């Protein structure tokens, strides 16, 4: 039966309307995977000698001391970026296929995820180096198995909490507070976690603890999804309380206000869209890596304006990149109505402008690093409003991947919109402001660089109507191809 499932997924891939896009995405993801594999492999080999020769620390105990942060960081990254396996379950439920088989296969797919495999390129070289340096062979293998089990425990924890923010965010808050208290020497959590991970090596059979925990987590995940694998329960959308949100104050804007109402409701009611708001806040603090002078490589002029673009463009990049995929579930109905593309696009544009403006105001705390730093953020906001907002909408015309809002990031369904054309259109979002600022910075002064970036944004805003007309024509050209792609459920 597993072979049959694999055959179905292969047919789904090659028959997809976005086959070319999928192939391009696989190639690019493969290149990215090779890069991370190289980085993890070098780190796995080099960390032993760096700790032993440069820092005069015992490598294994030092790694065990801080591995708690590695483990939690892996869970956080998985939560936001690891995509649960996509499978068209409803047709399978009407066929004589055991639910156990469906769930085992779907959960099994998570086991070969890149988010699991990538860790082997760090821990396998590190384990080999330990063996070559006269560490106990049997104890090292026990330690490796224990760490491997911890990685897979993360995999199934992520599966379980993917639809349960009530579990994820409190844990993230606790770990974040523990990390800050450790940094400020208030409380050192590694005093308790370090010996536990070290015991995988020093104490026989302790490594079995994470293995048993991982097996238990798999069982809980299996039981949970099996119990919800029903057409009338697990796949049905539940609503505990009906709420009405009229937003009548937006009626004064006509059709534009109607679209804004829908977008505001989307952001408030759906988990996946709400995540874009959370990520927007995270982006605001991204500039601390650049403006605190903590990383030398980030001090170049081009990288400074790069940070300014990201600080204010969090919502623009996270929400805007999925226009019009957010509306894919009713896109056909919307296109059958007397709706002007320009009004539809304007509502999205204004939403991004408002979010960018709010981010700029919140980011005013960067004034503690000097007015020059905050001006980089301000001109980044101007460029985002005048240029990047248009590029995001333009890229949306070529997005052919639907978003199933009913499943959000559920374990049995999630897809990201990607397109080689959108990637090429995305390049000017960062390259152009970086180039303009560097040009003015090196030719005359930093202020001239700021003026060039701001001028580009102002020009984009001044010619907004003309640009919108061009984007509208492209949307009309891609209209039927987009509708056909959105009809595909898997």
C-alpha positions, -999 to +999 in steps of 0.1 A: +000+000+000+029+024+008+042+018-028+007+027-041+008+060-020+042+069-034+029+063-069+000+086-063+022+113-050+045+110-080+016+113-104+003+143-084+038+159-089+042+153-127+005+161-135+005+194-116-002+226-134+029+240-118+052+212-128+078+236-142+077+256-110+079+225-089+110+213-107+127+247-104+119+247-067+134+213-062+166+224-080+169+256-059+160+237-027+187+211-037+213+238-040+203+253-007+204+218+009+240+213-005+250+246+011+236+237+045+250+202+043+285+217+037+281+242+066+269+215+090+296+191+079+324+216+084+309+226+118+307+189+128+344+184+121+357+218+132+338+223+165+359+196+182+392+212+174+379+248+179+368+239+214+398+219+223+426+239+208+413+274+207+391+276+238+408+249+259+375+232+266+365+196+267+346+193+234+319+167+243+309+181+276+309+216+262+286+205+233+263+187+258+262+219+279+247+240+252+229+214+231+196+224+249+196+256+229+204+237+197+175+214+204+150+242+212+162+263+182+156+233+160+120+230+173+113+267+168+127+265+132+106+234+125+075+250+138+077+280+114+093+263+084+089+226+084+060+217+062+038+188+071+032+162+044+006+171+019-019+143+012-054+144-003-070+124+025-107+128+017-108+105-013-088+078+006-114+077+034-140+064+011-118+035-001-111+002+016-078+014+030-070+011+067-068+044+086-037+030+103-019+027+070-028+062+060-015+077+093+016+056+094+025+066+059+019+103+064+038+104+097+065+083+082+071+109+056+081+134+083+109+110+093+128+116+061+123+153+062+153+175+055+149+190+089+158+155+103+185+145+078+205+177+080+215+171+117+233+139+106+258+160+087+268+177+120+265+148+145+280+120+123+313+139+116+314+151+152+310+114+164+337+102+140+361+129+153+353+117+188+361+081+179+394+091+162+404+110+194+402+079+216+367+084+231+350+051+241+335+036+210+305+021+227+297+052+248+301+075+218+276+054+199+252+054+228+255+092+230+249+095+192+218+073+194+204+095+223+210+127+204+194+112+173+163+103+193+161+138+206+161+151+171+132+128+161+114+137+193+114+173+180+099+160+148+069+145+165+066+173+190+063+196+161+036+174+145+016+175+177+019+212+185+015+224+149-022+231+155-018+239+192-004+274+198-014+270+235+015+245+239+041+261+216+042+298+227+044+291+265+073+267+259+090+293+237+085+320+263+100+298+291+130+288+270+135+324+258+134+336+294+159+309+304+182+320+276+181+356+286+186+348+323+216+327+313+230+355+292+226+380+321+240+355+346+207+353+365+200+316+360+219+289+341+196+262+328+226+243+313+237+234+349+208+210+348+205+200+312+242+196+305+247+166+329+216+150+314+230+150+279+264+141+292+249+110+308+242+096+274+279+091+272+289+085+308+260+063+321+250+031+304+215+029+290+205+065+298+204+070+260+173+047+260+153+075+278+150+098+247+144+067+225+114+057+247+102+093+247+104+094+209+084+062+206+058+075+230+055+108+210+050+088+178+023+068+195+005+099+207+008+116+173-005+084+156-034+081+181-043+118+178-045+118+140-061+085+137-089+096+160-094+127+139-092+110+105-129+112+098-148+131+072-175+142+097-151+152+126-114+156+119-118+171+085-148+192+093-142+228+102-153+234+138-168+267+151-174+270+188-187+306+188-201+327+160-188+363+159-197+391+136-173+419+127-188+445+105-161+472+104-188+496+092-163+525+094-147+510+062-179+514+042-169+550+033-142+536+011-166+516-012-153+485-028-118+491-014-133+490+021-150+457+013-117+441+004-100+456+034-128+441+056-121+406+042-083+410+047-087+422+083-111+392+091-085+369+075-057+382+097-078+379+128-095+346+123-069+323+106-038+309+122-016+310+091-024+346+083-020+356+119+015+341+118+024+368+093+017+394+119+039+376+144+067+374+119+063+411+111+070+418+148+100+395+147+114+413+116+114+446+135+140+432+159+161+417+130+180+450+127+196+445+161+220+420+145+231+447+122+230+479+142+244+466+175+278+460+159+278+425+172+286+409+138+314+424+118+302+411+084+270+431+088+287+465+091+291+472+054+269+500+039+249+477+017+240+454+046+229+484+067+202+493+042+194+456+038+185+456+075+164+487+071+143+471+043+137+440+065+129+459+097+099+477+081+090+451+054+081+421+076+044+422+068+051+431+031+073+401+026+053+375+047+018+385+037+023+402+004+042+373-012+010+352-010-013+376-029-036+364-044-031+329-029-048+340+003-080+342-018-075+310-037-104+291-021-129+316-036-109+331-064-131+316-092-162+331-076-145+365-071-134+366-108-170+359-119-181+391-102-180+427-114-148+434-096-120+456-109-085+441-105-073+476-096-096+479-066-086+444-054-049+452-057-053+486-041-068+470-009-037+447-006-014+477-013-030+498+014-028+470+039+009+467+033+014+504+035-004+506+068+016+477+082+049+492+070+040+526+086+032+510+119+065+490+118+084+521+112+068+538+142+075+508+164+111+507+152+117+542+165+136+526+194+165+522+170+172+559+177+193+547+206+218+537+180+218+572+165+197+591+140+217+577+110+205+542+119+169+552+122+171+571+089+182+539+073+150+523+086+129+553+074+143+553+039+138+515+039+102+520+047+098+546+019+114+522-006+091+494+006+060+516+001+071+530-032+088+501-049+087+468-030+049+469-025+045+470-063+071+443-069+052+421-044+019+425-062+036+420-095+051+387-083+017+377-071+004+375-106+027+345-112+018+327-079-001+295-089-001+277-056-034+277-036-034+281+002-059+259+021-068+281+050-090+254+065-059+233+072-034+261+080-002+243+090-019+211+098-001+178+097-019+167+066-018+197+045+004+227+038+020+243+007+041+274+001+037+295-030+069+296-051+077+305-086+109+311-105+094+343-119+085+356-085+121+348-074+135+369-102+111+397-095+121+395-059+158+403-065+153+441-070+136+443-036+169+439-019+196+444-046+183+478-058+182+496-025+215+481-014+231+492-047+217+527-045+228+533-010+263+519-016+266+541-047+258+573-029+278+562+002+311+556-017+308+584-043+299+612-019+285+605+016+261+583+035+234+610+033+235+609-005+230+571-003+199+578+019+186+603-006+190+579-035+171+551-018+143+575-006+141+591-041+135+557-057+107+551-032+091+585-038+093+580-076+076+546-073+048+562-052+044+592-077+039+568-106+017+544-086-013+547-109+007+539-140+024+510-123-010+496-111-023+497-146+007+476-158+003+451-130-035+449-137-028+439-173-005+412-162-031+398-137-056+397-165-032+379-187-025+353-160-062+351-148-073+318-164-039+300-157-043+311-121-079+298-118-069+265-134-040+261-109-062+270-079-086+242-089-060+216-081-064+204-046-031+186-042 
